[in-house]
Amino acid sequence: CSSDLTQSGHPEEMKILANDLRKCPVPTIAVLGNHDYHIDQVDLLTKILNEARVTVLEESSIILHINNQKVGIAGAKGFGGGFVGACGSDFGEQEMKSFMRHSKNNAKNLERVIKEMDADYKIVLLHYSPTSQTLAGEKKEIYPFLGNYFLAEAVDYGKADICFHGHA
């Protein structure tokens, strides 16, 4: 599962999904999205999913053993910030510096998590996009709010085999 598992972060919304996922016969791994964070109930939403045997990743990973192979899955919500040629910078107002610092720190933590996985295959789950190439059809004016290139660097430097994202 990759992100925006609820419309507005209400626990009742997550309980409906959790009831369906509880029946899933294979391991279920999730990354929460910005909608899930909306009303600041992330700990409760995560608990609801965990009780349904869903692993929620946030700058963390899990290793699955499948057919004598170790499959590592790293996950993070990520954050906005933009892409080369149209991105924010950590210059000027404190709010902008904080926004971009959060983007960079999140990506650095994700990179560390990916690198630390001892796995034959490395998969990354994100909410925000690591590349503008997957944003076709979205208005270019909102690209900085759909993801950032620091995430792509984390995926690349961490040597992930594949990455999936939601959000846009």
Disulfide bonds with the S-S distance in Angstrom:
none
